[in-house]
Amino acid sequence: MKVLKNFYKTTKPWGFWKAVYEELKKEDPTCKINKNFWKDIFNCIVGVVWQMTFVLIPIYLLIKEYDQLFIVLILMIVISIILKYTWYNKIGGQVPILR
């Protein structure tokens, strides 16, 4: 239980953690449940698409499909900006260029 409470305290997972949360709440009354399920799912889905762009860019470059390469580059830039504001800033990250 000690390991589970430490994990819950540091990661704030959502899902079936009620028993761990109740035990942790006894020790730390300020502990709160993560209520950002939909934002987290959105960031996961967008993050998967973002990672796929890193695979597609060299492929399109090698097969000389420059139209698709341009589309994927634009998509990667747009998704990077979205993730900057919906995920990266929330974990305390700072990108010097976008400050």
NORWO-V83311 format. One record per residue. PSI is psi in whole degrees, 0 to 359 (none if undefined). OMEGA is omega in whole degrees, 0 to 359 (NA if undefined). D_CENTER is the distance of its C-alpha to the mean C-alpha in Angstrom with 1 decimal. Layout:
BEGIN
psi	omega	d_center
PSI	OMEGA	D_CENTER
PSI	OMEGA	D_CENTER
END
This chain:
BEGIN
psi	omega	d_center
327	180	26.5
316	180	26.1
318	180	23.3
319	179	21.5
319	178	22.0
317	178	20.6
314	181	17.5
319	182	17.1
323	184	17.8
331	184	15.3
339	183	12.2
59	181	13.2
160	173	12.5
158	181	13.6
216	187	16.4
69	183	19.8
20	186	20.0
317	181	22.9
317	179	25.4
317	179	23.3
316	180	22.3
321	177	26.1
318	180	27.1
323	180	24.8
329	177	25.9
322	181	29.5
321	185	28.7
96	183	26.4
345	180	27.1
354	181	24.5
136	182	21.6
155	178	19.7
143	175	17.8
115	181	14.2
22	183	14.9
37	183	11.6
310	185	11.4
325	176	11.5
320	179	8.9
318	178	6.4
317	177	8.2
312	180	8.2
325	177	4.7
314	181	5.3
314	179	8.6
322	179	8.2
324	178	6.3
316	178	9.4
319	179	11.7
316	179	10.7
326	179	11.5
330	178	14.6
329	179	15.8
338	175	16.3
320	185	18.5
327	183	20.4
307	179	21.3
329	179	23.6
309	180	25.0
328	177	26.0
317	181	27.4
324	180	29.5
8	174	30.9
41	174	31.6
79	189	29.8
331	177	29.3
312	179	28.7
323	178	25.7
315	179	24.5
317	179	24.7
315	181	22.8
323	177	19.9
316	177	19.9
316	178	19.9
317	179	17.0
318	180	15.0
315	180	16.0
314	180	15.2
324	177	11.7
319	179	11.2
317	178	12.7
312	180	10.7
329	177	7.3
316	185	9.7
333	182	10.7
342	184	8.1
302	190	5.4
315	179	7.5
330	182	10.6
337	178	9.6
6	176	9.2
11	180	12.5
152	178	12.0
130	174	14.8
115	186	15.6
325	183	19.5
326	187	20.1
14	181	18.2
none	NA	19.5
END
